[in-house]
Amino acid sequence: MSKLIAILNVVAWSGFWAFGYLALTADPTNTTEMMTALLLAAGGAGIGVFAYFWLVRHAEEKGYAKRPNRAPRYDDGEVA
């Protein structure tokens, strides 16, 4: 599953950069082309961020990456 999410991450970020470039370089009078590229770029960024955070969480759970140093929390919400 993690390999599939990693592939999704790469494809999503590639789409973000490709469609973001198209949105920035589109003719300003052609708003349909610009908005389509902008929406596809935003979708790629959203999916890329989701996949990246999923991969980070997965790597921490499997032990591939160290967990960030954080103080333990008590039940009442106070920090140790």
NUTIMAR-820935 format. One line per 3 residues: number of its first residue (from 1); their letters; for each residue z, x, y of C-alpha. Coordinates in nm, 3 decimals. Layout:
<pts>
NUM> A> Z:X:Y; ...
</pts>
This chain:
<pts>
1> MSK> 0.000:0.000:0.000; 0.081:0.282:0.239; -0.266:0.433:0.195
4> LIA> -0.422:0.100:0.286; -0.205:0.076:0.598; -0.296:0.436:0.687
7> ILN> -0.666:0.355:0.660; -0.609:0.040:0.869; -0.431:0.256:1.128
10> VVA> -0.724:0.496:1.159; -0.983:0.217:1.176; -0.780:0.022:1.433
13> WSG> -0.732:0.320:1.664; -1.099:0.412:1.629; -1.188:0.058:1.732
16> FWA> -0.951:0.079:2.025; -1.113:0.397:2.158; -1.470:0.285:2.090
19> FGY> -1.437:-0.063:2.239; -1.215:0.063:2.519; -1.491:0.303:2.619
22> LAL> -1.746:0.022:2.603; -1.524:-0.198:2.819; -1.481:0.075:3.079
25> TAD> -1.848:0.166:3.095; -1.990:-0.188:3.081; -2.187:-0.326:3.372
28> PTN> -1.936:-0.510:3.596; -2.178:-0.799:3.645; -2.189:-0.861:3.267
31> TTE> -1.838:-1.003:3.226; -1.903:-1.143:2.877; -1.975:-0.799:2.735
34> MMT> -1.683:-0.645:2.920; -1.432:-0.911:2.811; -1.547:-0.899:2.449
37> ALL> -1.505:-0.524:2.438; -1.169:-0.552:2.614; -1.039:-0.808:2.363
40> LAA> -1.157:-0.600:2.068; -0.994:-0.290:2.217; -0.667:-0.477:2.271
43> GGA> -0.679:-0.605:1.913; -0.738:-0.253:1.784; -0.446:-0.121:1.987
46> GIG> -0.216:-0.397:1.864; -0.305:-0.347:1.500; -0.286:0.032:1.544
49> VFA> 0.065:0.016:1.690; 0.179:-0.222:1.415; 0.036:0.003:1.142
52> YFW> 0.181:0.319:1.300; 0.532:0.174:1.317; 0.500:0.047:0.959
55> LVR> 0.402:0.397:0.845; 0.693:0.556:1.034; 0.941:0.313:0.878
58> HAE> 0.789:0.372:0.533; 0.809:0.751:0.574; 1.176:0.729:0.672
61> EKG> 1.257:0.505:0.374; 1.081:0.736:0.127; 1.239:1.050:0.270
64> YAK> 0.919:1.207:0.404; 1.061:1.202:0.757; 1.415:1.242:0.880
67> RPN> 1.583:0.942:1.035; 1.659:0.975:1.406; 2.011:1.088:1.496
70> RAP> 2.201:0.778:1.598; 2.567:0.698:1.613; 2.685:0.442:1.357
73> RYD> 2.754:0.094:1.490; 3.069:-0.102:1.423; 3.067:-0.473:1.343
76> DGE> 3.180:-0.567:1.693; 2.883:-0.388:1.852; 3.070:-0.081:1.978
79> VA> 2.915:0.259:1.925; 3.120:0.514:1.733
</pts>
